[in-house]
Amino acid sequence: MSDLPKRVRIREVGPREGFQFEKGAISLADKVSLVDALSDTGVGTIEFTSFVSPKWVPQMADAEQVVAGIRRAPGVAYEAIWLNEAGLERAARLRDVLALRPMFSVAASDTFMRKNTNCSVEERLAELPGWAERYRALGMDWLDVGVMAAFGCNYEGDVEPRRVVTVLQQVEQRAQACGARLGGIGLADTMGWANPLEVKRLVGAVRERWPEARLKLHLHDTRALAIANAVAALELGVDCFDSAVAGMGGCPFAAHKGAAGNVTTEDLVFLCQELGIATGIDLDRMIAAGQLAERVVGHPLPGKLKSGGNLATYRATSRAART
């Protein structure tokens, strides 16, 4: 365990992934209240909305209103996502509030790519120069690349690390050809195929090719291995993770109803706390935010700490009882 990072950066993605996954209506006030509660936890980044067509994702129709309604806390970066030029333009108009990130996502599975974005992997790669140019016009000359279905795909099966490396090499080559550089690399277990050994294989393969790249993992908990996979990544020194408060969300294109959300934020913070890894997050406040998330969506969410509680509290109580 000697390679454990001393500090881990956590990107909270629950409001964005969670709200867009919910079938019932969620009020603007409830969305804002959850983002505000998360702002008070000490988390450094909150991805909280999407600039996408309300025709396809009606839960995100109020993106601008949510941005206008939240209370911005010092030191917190507020992020959103977009899938096309129109979405980026909407986000860019709010860049005094939003932290724009030059993201480019692609899948390691062609079938999933088509299901998720209605284009092939090759068609997506062909769009890269246009995205690089748009980001350059906004003062960003790099691309943060996310690879979806990096560990496996419900449509195509296991995904070998060499497939992910090949996709990233294609991204890098096309980025360099148009004057952009590769920034961070995100590896997403979109459909919950990863296990700890596969995490180590893929992280190792990517690190071997890009030893200086900033790595981030996006671990879904579909088959209850997200925390185990996080431990494997931590043992390799990975220090950045996406997570979702209370385990909100899921993948609507995963081909089955059991697609779970990301690794639960409060559970991941608890893991780090127990391993002596700093996160800067107040676990009790994050647990309270998880409880609020469950009330907002109106149904049980899978996170464990919001029910089990912070072990530090029980330790303090037992110590007090012995004195």
N, C-alpha and C positions, 0 to 999 in steps of 0.2 A: 504493500500500500504506500510505498515511499514516493510514488509519482503523483499522489493526490495533489490537486491544485490547492493553493492557500485560500483562494477566493474564486467564487463562481458567479458569473453574470447570468441573470435569469430574465428572459423576455416574456412578459405576461401576454398571452394571446387569447385568453379565455373569452373576453367580450366579443372579439371579432369572430373567432371560430364558433363560439357558443351561440351567439345570437343568430348567426346566419343558418345554424343547424336546427334551430327550434321551429316547430311547425305553427305553434300558436303565436298570436300577436304579443309583442312586448312593448310596453309604453316607452316613450322618449324619456320620461322621468325615471323609470326603472333602469334604463340603460345608463343614464348619466349618474345615477346614485351608485351603481356598481363600479363604474370607472373612478368616481371620486373616492370610494372606499379603498380601491386598489392604490390610488395615488398616495394614501396615507400609510401604506405598509412599508415603504422604503424600496420598493421594486424600481429598477432604473428605467425600464422601457415597458410601455403598455401599447400593444397593437389592438385597437379597439373598434375599428370600423372598416368598411370596404367601399370603394367608389366603383360600383358595378351597376349594371342595368337592373332597375327594380322589377323588370319583367321576369328576369331569371332568379333574382335574389330579393324578393320583396321586403325581407327583414332589414335590408340595408338601404331602403329608400330614403331614410332620414339621416343619411351620413352627415350632411352639412349641419343639420340641427344638433346632432350629437356633438360635433366638434365645437359648435358655438356654446353648447350648454355645460360642458365639463368645467370643473375648477382645476386649473393647471397648477401643479405643485412644483416648487423649485427642484431642479435636478432630475426631473422625470422627462424622458423623451416619449412623446405621443406619436405613434405611427399608425399608418393605414396601408391597405393594399389596393391595387388596381390591376386590371387585366388587359386594358387597351389604352389607346392614346386619349380617348375621351375621359377615362377615369383618371389618368395622370394629370390631365389639364384641370380637372376638378380639384384634385389634391394640391396641385401647384398653386392654385389661387388662395390656398389656406396655409402656405408655407411659413407664414409668420407664427403660426400655431403648431403646425405639424412638422415633425422631423422627417423630411423626405429621405428615402434610402433608394439608391439606384439598383433595384432588384430585378433579376431575370431568373425566372423559374422554368425548368424543363424536367421531363420525366425520364427515368431509365426504362420505362415500359411504353412502347408505342401505343398499345391499346388503351392504357390508362390516360395517356396524353390526349388521345382523341376523345375519350369520355369526359375528361376534365375541361378541355379547352377547344374541342372540335377541330384540332389540327394534329398532324403527325409530329414526331420528334424533329424530323428533317425540316418540316415547314416552320416549326417553332424556331429552330436554329437560323433559318433564313431571315427571320424577323430581327435578329440580334443587331445588325448594323443600324436599323431604324431606331431601336431602343437606345443604343449607345449615343446616337446623335441627339435624341430628345434629352437624355440625361446631361450630355455635354452642354446643351443650351441652358441648362439649369445650374451649370457650374460643377458638374460631377463627371469625372473622367474615368471612373471605374465601375465595375458591375459586381454586386453581391449575388452570387449564384446559388440557387436552391435546387437540389435534385430530388424530385418526388419519386415515390416507390423505389427508393434506393436499396432496399433490402429484399423486397419481394412484392409480387403483384397477384391479386386474386384472379386476374385474367390470364397472365402469362407465366405465373409460377415464380420460382426462385430467381433472384437477380444476382449474378456473380459480381464481385468487386471490380473485375476488369471491365464489365459493361459500364459501370458508373465512372470509372477512370476514363474510359473512351469518350463518354458523353462530355465530361469536364474538359478533356483535351480539345474536343471540337469547339466547345464554348470559348476556351482560351485562345485557340487559333483564330477564330472569327473576331473575337474582341481585339486582339492585337492587330489584325489586319485593318481595323477601322480606328486604331489609335486609342483604344480603351485597355485598361488593365483589369486583371482578375482581382477582386477584393476578397471578401469572406466567402467561405464555402459552407453551405448548409446541407445536411444529409437527413432526409425525411423518411421515417418508417411509416409511410402514409396509411398502410393497411395492416400494420401490426404483425409483420413477418419476422422481425429481428429477434435474435436471442443474444446473450452476452458474447458467445464466441464469434457470431457473425458481426457484431459491433466491433470487436477487436480486429477482425479480418479487414473490414471495410475502412475503418479509421486508419489502420496500419497501411493499407494500400494507398489511400489518399495522401497520408503524411509522407510516404516514401516518394511520391511524385511531386508534392507541393509542401515541403517541410516547413515553410514559413507562413503558410496560409492560416488565417483565423478560422477554426472549425466550430460549427454550431450543430447540435443535434436536435431534431424535431421528432420526438418519440411518442407514438400513439400507443394506447394501453389496451388495444383490442383483445389481446390474449394474456393480459395481466403480467407482462414481462417488462413494462416500461421502467419501473424502478430498478429491476435487476440490470437492464440494459444501461441505465444511467450509471450504476455502480461500475460496470465494465468500462464505460467511457471515462469516468472519473479516474479509474486506475491507470488510464493512459494519459491523464493530464488534460483531458478536454474540459474547458472551463466556461462554456456558453451553451445554454439550453433554452429552447422554447418550452413553455408549460402553460397549463390552463387552470385557473382557479376552480376548485371543486371538481376538476375533470370535465369541464364543459366541452361540448362540441363533438365532432366526429367528421367523417369524410362522406359526403353525399354521393360520391361516385365510386364507392368501394365495393359495390356489387352485393352487399349483404346488409341486413338491418342491424347487425351487431357491431358496426364500426364505432369504435370508442374515440373519445377525445384524447387530447395530449396527456402526457404524464401530469399528474395533479400538482399544482404549484406548492400548496402547503405541505404535501407529502414529500416533495423534492427538497423543500427548504428544511423540513425535519430531518431528512436523510443527511443533508450537508451539516446540519447542526450537530447530529450525533457523531459525525466523522471529523468534527473540528474544522469544517470548511466555512469560511465567512461568506455570507450572501448580502449583507446589509438590509435584510428583510426582517421585520418584526413578525415572528411566527404567530403570535396571538392575534395580531391585527389581520394577518392573512387568513387565519382560521375563521375569523368573524366575517371577512369578505366572502369566504366560501359558503358560509351559512346564509349570507345575504343572497348570493348567486342562486342557491337552491330555492329560496323564497321567490326570487324574481321569475325563475322559469316555471315554478309551480309543480315540480316533480323531483324525485330523488336524484341526486348526482353522485357519482362513484367515489369521490374523494374520501379518504379514511380519517384524516386528522380532524375534520369538522365534527366527527362523532367521537373519535377516540381521545381527542385532546392533546395538548402539548405535554410531553413527558416531563419537561422541566418543571411544570406546575406540580406534578405528583412527587417529584424528587424533593422540591422545596417543602411540600406538605409533610412528607415523611421525615425529613430532617427536623422540622419544627416539632413534630410529635415526639422525637427522641430526646429533645433538649428540655 
